[in-house]
Every structure is written in structure tokens, then in C-alpha cells.
Amino acid sequence: MHPIKLTLALGLIAASASLGGCIAAVAGAGATGAVNASQERGFEQSVDDNEISFEFNRRMLSTKSSIYTGISTEVTSGRLLLTGHVPTPEDKILVSRVGWTVPGVKEVINNVSIGKSLSFGQQATDTAITTKLRARLIADSDISSINYSIETENSVVYLMGIAQDQAELDRVTAHARDIDGVRNVTSYVTIKGAPAALPTPEN
């Protein structure tokens, strides 16, 4: 994701200048409306989450563009998950502060690491892990894969979303752990109808 963000930066600036922060709510609505409506979080919440992601990226880019490309985001029901790498501890604090300034954010989960960016080889490995896990979830008829977001950073899989029940979440976690190269699995998934829980790392 990181190399692509650099390419998209100018487009993000242009979109922000011409249409404002609501562009994320309308872009591709015709193609994604049916998908968003079928998610447990619902269409309106999905739109809100897209707006949060867009606005965080816009604010991060304008606040400190030098670290923008090293940060990845996932948003589910107002919970903002941040992963990636920044050079200094101060930068990590800054990332959290920017996250909390975005309207609609209910929680900032900062898993950004401090240090050099990942090599292209590691980024390719992370992408492969995410792709494999997504394919496994789609193929498993006992899992509503549409309700899960996956972010892989340095071979650590981060899960976000809403599970139908604990059994479904256990299946998702098991699929993630079973993929070659995965070092750890951390779940920020909530159970349908239950309050948000603490992260559950799996070795």
C-alpha cells in the first residue's frame, strides 16, 4: 500500500481542494452501495468510515507529508486502526493526535512502528499474506468475509470488523495463523451486539 500512497498524494490534494472532505462519501457509490449495505455496520456507517479514512489521510498529508506514505489505515464503525512505520517516537504521537482530530473517530488504535520503512520484499510478502487470507475467508461458507478488514504489516496480521459470533471469529483467526509466514495475529474484531473488546494477539 505504501508505494501507491505516494502516487495518490497529488490526487488527494486535488480532490480535497475541489470537492472537500465529502468526496469519499460519493466516490464510487453506485458500485459499492450494495456491498456496503450488506455489511453488518450498514451503509451509513460504511460511508462515515470512508469519510474518516479520507479525512485522516488529508490531514496527515497536510500536517507532515514526509511520514504520510508510511502509514496505512483501516476504519470500522469509527475505530481507526493505524499501521506502518514512522522515523521517531514524536511522529508516532503526532499520528495519534491527527487521528483524534478527525470528526467521527471513536477510537484510535496506533500500531505504527518506529524505524525504517519495510523493504519492498517485505511489503510484497505482506500483500501476499493479505491476499491469501482474503481468499480463504471468501471460500469459507461459515464466514461472512465482507465484514472483515485485513491489514498486514511486517508479517503481523491485523483484523478489523464485526463477527457474527465467537465461533466465526475463531475460524477467521485460525485461517490467518495457518498462512505461511505469519508471525502474529492481532484482532480488533467485535462480536455482533457486543461492545468493543481489547485486542487479542495470537502467537
Backbone hydrogen bonds in HBPLUS format (Angstrom, degrees):
<---DONOR---> <-ACCEPTOR-->    atom                        ^
c    i                          cat <-CA-CA->   ^        H-A-AA   ^      H-
h    n   atom  resd res      DA  || num        DHA   H-A  angle D-A-AA Bond
n    s   type  num  typ     dist DA aas  dist angle  dist       angle   num
A0005-LYS N   A0001-MET O   3.16 MM   4  6.41 148.4  2.27 153.0 162.1     1
A0005-LYS N   A0002-HIS O   3.15 MM   3  5.23 123.4  2.48  98.9 112.7     2
A0007-THR N   A0004-ILE O   3.01 MM   3  5.24 119.9  2.38 102.4 116.8     3
A0008-LEU N   A0004-ILE O   3.03 MM   4  6.35 148.0  2.14 149.4 159.3     4
A0009-ALA N   A0005-LYS O   3.08 MM   4  6.06 120.6  2.45 141.3 153.8     5
A0012-LEU N   A0008-LEU O   2.89 MM   4  6.13 149.4  1.98 156.3 165.9     6
A0013-ILE N   A0009-ALA O   3.05 MM   4  6.40 154.1  2.12 149.7 156.2     7
A0014-ALA N   A0010-LEU O   3.01 MM   4  6.27 163.5  2.04 150.4 154.5     8
A0015-ALA N   A0011-GLY O   2.91 MM   4  6.06 162.2  1.94 148.0 152.9     9
A0016-SER N   A0012-LEU O   2.94 MM   4  6.03 157.7  1.99 145.4 151.8    10
A0017-ALA N   A0013-ILE O   2.94 MM   4  6.13 157.3  2.00 149.7 155.7    11
A0018-SER N   A0014-ALA O   3.06 MM   4  6.19 154.3  2.12 148.7 154.8    12
A0019-LEU N   A0015-ALA O   2.92 MM   4  5.73 162.7  1.95 149.0 153.9    13
A0020-GLY N   A0016-SER O   3.03 MM   4  4.51 136.9  2.22 111.2 121.6    14
A0023-ILE N   A0020-GLY O   3.30 MM   3  6.23 167.0  2.31 129.3 129.7    15
A0025-ALA N   A0022-CYS O   2.93 MM   3  5.34 139.1  2.10 109.9 121.5    16
A0026-VAL N   A0023-ILE O   3.20 MM   3  5.50 141.1  2.36 104.3 114.0    17
A0027-ALA N   A0023-ILE O   2.96 MM   4  5.94 151.9  2.04 159.9 167.1    18
A0029-ALA N   A0026-VAL O   3.18 MM   3  5.25 155.9  2.24 130.2 123.7    19
A0031-ALA N   A0028-GLY O   3.13 MM   3  5.41 125.1  2.44 103.1 116.3    20
A0032-THR N   A0028-GLY O   3.04 MM   4  6.17 147.9  2.15 154.9 164.5    21
A0033-GLY N   A0029-ALA O   2.85 MM   4  5.31 136.5  2.04 147.5 151.1    22
A0036-ASN N   A0032-THR O   2.90 MM   4  6.12 171.5  1.91 166.5 168.2    23
A0037-ALA N   A0033-GLY O   2.94 MM   4  6.05 156.7  1.99 149.8 156.4    24
A0038-SER N   A0034-ALA O   3.29 MM   4  6.40 136.2  2.49 135.7 145.1    25
A0038-SER N   A0035-VAL O   3.14 MM   3  5.35 134.7  2.35 101.1 113.1    26
A0039-GLN N   A0036-ASN O   3.18 MM   3  5.37 156.7  2.24 104.7 111.8    27
A0042-GLY N   A0039-GLN O   3.06 MM   3  5.38 151.5  2.14 107.9 116.5    28
A0046-SER N   A0042-GLY O   3.04 MM   4  6.14 152.3  2.12 143.9 152.4    29
A0047-VAL N   A0043-PHE O   2.92 MM   4  6.22 155.8  1.98 154.1 160.3    30
A0048-ASP N   A0044-GLU O   2.94 MM   4  6.23 159.4  1.98 147.9 153.8    31
A0049-ASP N   A0045-GLN O   2.83 MM   4  6.08 155.7  1.89 149.3 155.8    32
A0050-ASN N   A0046-SER O   2.97 MM   4  6.25 153.5  2.05 145.6 152.6    33
A0051-GLU N   A0047-VAL O   2.96 MM   4  6.26 154.1  2.03 150.1 157.4    34
A0052-ILE N   A0048-ASP O   2.92 MM   4  6.24 153.8  1.99 149.0 156.2    35
A0053-SER N   A0049-ASP O   3.00 MM   4  6.27 164.6  2.02 152.0 155.1    36
A0054-PHE N   A0050-ASN O   2.98 MM   4  6.18 165.8  2.00 150.0 153.9    37
A0055-GLU N   A0051-GLU O   2.83 MM   4  5.95 167.8  1.84 152.7 156.6    38
A0056-PHE N   A0052-ILE O   2.84 MM   4  5.98 159.8  1.88 153.1 158.5    39
A0057-ASN N   A0053-SER O   3.09 MM   4  6.27 167.9  2.11 149.3 152.5    40
A0058-ARG N   A0054-PHE O   2.92 MM   4  6.18 155.9  1.98 149.7 157.1    41
A0059-ARG N   A0055-GLU O   2.90 MM   4  6.06 163.7  1.92 150.7 154.7    42
A0060-MET N   A0056-PHE O   2.78 MM   4  5.92 159.1  1.82 155.0 161.5    43
A0061-LEU N   A0057-ASN O   2.93 MM   4  5.96 158.0  1.98 144.0 149.9    44
A0062-SER N   A0058-ARG O   3.09 MM   4  6.30 154.8  2.16 143.5 149.9    45
A0063-THR N   A0059-ARG O   2.84 MM   4  5.90 139.5  2.01 141.2 152.5    46
A0064-LYS N   A0060-MET O   2.96 MM   4  5.95 175.7  1.96 152.7 154.0    47
A0067-ILE N   A0064-LYS O   3.28 MM   3  6.14 162.4  2.31 122.5 125.9    48
A0068-TYR N   A0065-SER O   3.26 MM   3  4.96 145.3  2.39  93.9 103.9    49
A0070-GLY N   A0067-ILE O   3.15 MM   3  5.54 150.0  2.24 110.0 118.9    50
A0071-ILE N   A0068-TYR O   3.25 MM   3  5.76 167.3  2.27 120.8 121.6    51
A0085-HIS N   A0070-GLY O   2.93 MM  15  5.33 146.8  2.04 141.3 149.0    52
A0072-SER N   A0083-THR O   2.81 MM  11  5.21 167.9  1.83 144.3 146.9    53
A0083-THR N   A0072-SER O   3.04 MM  11  5.21 162.3  2.08 142.8 147.5    54
A0074-GLU N   A0081-LEU O   3.02 MM   7  5.09 143.0  2.16 141.2 148.4    55
A0081-LEU N   A0074-GLU O   2.77 MM   7  5.09 174.5  1.78 169.9 168.3    56
A0076-THR N   A0079-ARG O   3.14 MM   3  5.26 155.2  2.20 138.0 143.0    57
A0079-ARG N   A0076-THR O   2.97 MM   3  5.26 162.3  2.00 114.4 120.1    58
A0106-LYS N   A0078-GLY O   2.78 MM  28  5.14 169.0  1.79 135.6 139.6    59
A0080-LEU N   A0107-GLU O   2.79 MM  27  6.00 166.2  1.81 167.0 162.2    60
A0109-ILE N   A0080-LEU O   2.76 MM  29  5.96 176.6  1.76 161.0 161.6    61
A0082-LEU N   A0109-ILE O   2.87 MM  27  6.05 168.8  1.88 166.3 163.1    62
A0111-ASN N   A0082-LEU O   2.78 MM  29  5.63 152.9  1.86 154.3 160.3    63
A0113-SER N   A0084-GLY O   2.83 MM  29  6.08 171.1  1.84 150.7 147.7    64
A0086-VAL N   A0113-SER O   2.93 MM  27  6.39 149.8  2.02 158.4 167.3    65
A0115-GLY N   A0086-VAL O   2.85 MM  29  5.98 161.5  1.88 148.7 155.0    66
A0091-ASP N   A0088-THR O   3.09 MM   3  5.20 123.9  2.42  97.2 110.9    67
A0092-LYS N   A0088-THR O   3.26 MM   4  6.69 148.9  2.36 144.7 152.7    68
A0093-ILE N   A0089-PRO O   3.08 MM   4  6.44 155.8  2.15 150.3 156.2    69
A0094-LEU N   A0090-GLU O   2.93 MM   4  6.18 154.7  1.99 144.8 152.4    70
A0095-VAL N   A0091-ASP O   2.94 MM   4  6.22 153.2  2.02 148.6 154.8    71
A0096-SER N   A0092-LYS O   3.28 MM   4  6.62 156.9  2.34 145.4 150.0    72
A0097-ARG N   A0093-ILE O   3.00 MM   4  6.31 161.0  2.04 151.9 157.5    73
A0098-VAL N   A0094-LEU O   2.91 MM   4  6.17 161.9  1.94 157.1 161.0    74
A0099-GLY N   A0095-VAL O   3.03 MM   4  6.25 156.4  2.09 144.2 151.1    75
A0100-TRP N   A0096-SER O   3.01 MM   4  6.35 153.1  2.09 153.0 159.2    76
A0101-THR N   A0098-VAL O   3.08 MM   3  5.25 143.4  2.22 101.9 112.8    77
A0102-VAL N   A0099-GLY O   3.27 MM   3  5.68 160.7  2.31 110.0 115.7    78
A0105-VAL N   A0102-VAL O   3.29 MM   3  5.97 162.8  2.32 140.9 141.5    79
A0123-GLN N   A0119-SER O   2.94 MM   4  6.25 160.5  1.98 152.3 158.3    80
A0124-ALA N   A0120-PHE O   2.90 MM   4  6.08 150.9  1.98 143.9 151.4    81
A0125-THR N   A0121-GLY O   3.01 MM   4  6.31 150.0  2.11 141.1 149.4    82
A0126-ASP N   A0122-GLN O   2.86 MM   4  6.15 159.0  1.90 153.2 158.4    83
A0127-THR N   A0123-GLN O   2.96 MM   4  6.19 158.4  2.00 146.9 152.6    84
A0128-ALA N   A0124-ALA O   2.97 MM   4  6.18 155.2  2.03 145.2 151.9    85
A0129-ILE N   A0125-THR O   2.95 MM   4  6.24 155.1  2.01 150.3 156.8    86
A0130-THR N   A0126-ASP O   3.01 MM   4  6.28 166.8  2.03 153.5 156.4    87
A0131-THR N   A0127-THR O   2.94 MM   4  6.14 161.2  1.98 149.2 154.6    88
A0132-LYS N   A0128-ALA O   2.91 MM   4  6.08 162.3  1.94 150.2 154.8    89
A0133-LEU N   A0129-ILE O   2.92 MM   4  6.11 164.9  1.95 154.2 158.5    90
A0134-ARG N   A0130-THR O   2.92 MM   4  6.07 163.8  1.94 150.7 155.5    91
A0135-ALA N   A0131-THR O   3.03 MM   4  6.21 159.3  2.07 146.5 152.0    92
A0136-ARG N   A0132-LYS O   2.99 MM   4  6.27 152.6  2.07 146.5 154.0    93
A0137-LEU N   A0133-LEU O   2.96 MM   4  6.23 158.3  2.01 155.3 160.7    94
A0138-ILE N   A0134-ARG O   3.02 MM   4  6.24 160.6  2.06 151.1 156.2    95
A0139-ALA N   A0135-ALA O   3.02 MM   4  6.16 151.7  2.10 143.0 150.7    96
A0140-ASP N   A0136-ARG O   3.10 MM   4  6.21 125.7  2.41 138.8 151.3    97
A0140-ASP N   A0137-LEU O   3.28 MM   3  5.22 142.3  2.43  95.4 105.7    98
A0143-ILE N   A0140-ASP O   3.10 MM   3  5.62 159.2  2.14 121.7 122.7    99
A0147-ASN N   A0144-SER O   3.05 MM   3  6.00 168.3  2.07 129.2 132.4   100
A0148-TYR N   A0145-SER O   3.15 MM   3  5.63 163.5  2.17 122.5 122.5   101
A0162-ILE N   A0147-ASN O   3.13 MM  15  5.66 146.9  2.25 142.3 151.4   102
A0149-SER N   A0160-MET O   2.73 MM  11  4.98 167.1  1.75 144.1 146.5   103
A0160-MET N   A0149-SER O   2.99 MM  11  4.98 160.0  2.03 145.4 146.8   104
A0151-GLU N   A0158-TYR O   2.99 MM   7  5.09 158.6  2.04 150.1 154.3   105
A0158-TYR N   A0151-GLU O   2.67 MM   7  5.09 164.7  1.69 162.1 167.3   106
A0153-GLU N   A0156-VAL O   2.92 MM   3  5.23 159.5  1.96 147.2 149.6   107
A0156-VAL N   A0153-GLU O   2.98 MM   3  5.23 157.1  2.03 110.8 118.3   108
A0183-ARG N   A0155-SER O   2.82 MM  28  5.55 163.6  1.84 145.2 150.9   109
A0157-VAL N   A0184-ASN O   2.94 MM  27  6.28 162.8  1.97 158.2 154.7   110
A0186-THR N   A0157-VAL O   2.80 MM  29  6.19 167.0  1.81 169.7 174.3   111
A0159-LEU N   A0186-THR O   2.93 MM  27  6.32 158.0  1.98 155.5 160.2   112
A0188-TYR N   A0159-LEU O   2.76 MM  29  5.72 162.9  1.79 151.4 157.6   113
A0190-THR N   A0161-GLY O   3.06 MM  29  6.42 165.8  2.08 151.1 149.2   114
A0163-ALA N   A0190-THR O   2.78 MM  27  6.13 161.5  1.81 161.5 166.8   115
A0192-LYS N   A0163-ALA O   2.74 MM  29  5.72 155.9  1.79 167.6 169.0   116
A0169-LEU N   A0165-ASP O   3.21 MM   4  6.56 163.8  2.24 150.9 155.2   117
A0170-ASP N   A0166-GLN O   2.85 MM   4  6.07 155.7  1.91 151.8 158.7   118
A0171-ARG N   A0167-ALA O   3.09 MM   4  6.37 148.3  2.20 142.4 150.2   119
A0171-ARG N   A0168-GLU O   3.09 MM   3  5.12 118.8  2.48  95.1 110.0   120
A0172-VAL N   A0168-GLU O   3.00 MM   4  6.37 158.1  2.05 152.8 158.6   121
A0173-THR N   A0169-LEU O   2.93 MM   4  6.17 168.0  1.95 156.1 158.8   122
A0174-ALA N   A0170-ASP O   2.93 MM   4  6.06 154.6  1.99 142.6 150.0   123
A0175-HIS N   A0171-ARG O   2.97 MM   4  6.21 156.4  2.02 149.6 155.2   124
A0176-ALA N   A0172-VAL O   3.07 MM   4  6.39 158.1  2.12 149.6 155.5   125
A0177-ARG N   A0173-THR O   2.95 MM   4  6.23 163.3  1.98 154.3 158.3   126
A0178-ASP N   A0174-ALA O   3.08 MM   4  6.13 136.2  2.28 141.2 152.1   127
A0178-ASP N   A0175-HIS O   3.24 MM   3  5.19 131.5  2.48  93.5 106.3   128
A0179-ILE N   A0176-ALA O   3.32 MM   3  5.71 167.3  2.33 111.5 115.3   129
A0182-VAL N   A0179-ILE O   3.29 MM   3  6.00 167.8  2.31 139.1 140.4   130
A0185-VAL N   A0202-GLU O   3.04 MM  17  4.92 155.3  2.10 141.0 146.7   131
A0202-GLU N   A0185-VAL O   2.50 MM  17  4.92 142.9  1.63 146.2 159.6   132
A0200-THR N   A0187-SER O   3.22 MM  13  5.25 149.1  2.32 130.9 139.9   133
A0194-ALA N   A0191-ILE O   2.80 MM   3  5.29 163.0  1.83 145.1 145.5   134
